[in-house]
Amino acid sequence: MFEGNGIVADFSWDGEANLVIEIRERPLTTYCGQVSGKLKAFMRECSLKIRFFSVLFI
């Protein structure tokens, strides 16, 4: 589970290249582009080789 800045999310990762994040709670001002942008920046910064990631708002 991820939690912070008013966002609560679950994730599943196959340990290699596929990551799925399910947003359970979020502030009304948070939109998908913000979340995916932050994740892309994190993956670049940490040199993670994730080929596919998906963000789902539940």
NORSULPE-V654508 format. One record per residue. N is the residue number from 1. OMEGA is omega in whole degrees, 0 to 359 (999 if undefined). Layout:
N&OMEGA, N&OMEGA
This chain:
1&171, 2&176, 3&177, 4&180, 5&178, 6&180, 7&175, 8&184, 9&171, 10&177, 11&170, 12&182, 13&181, 14&179, 15&182, 16&191, 17&184, 18&182, 19&176, 20&179, 21&178, 22&180, 23&181, 24&180, 25&179, 26&173, 27&181, 28&182, 29&180, 30&179, 31&187, 32&181, 33&178, 34&183, 35&182, 36&177, 37&178, 38&179, 39&179, 40&179, 41&179, 42&181, 43&177, 44&182, 45&183, 46&180, 47&178, 48&183, 49&179, 50&182, 51&184, 52&167, 53&183, 54&176, 55&181, 56&174, 57&182, 58&999
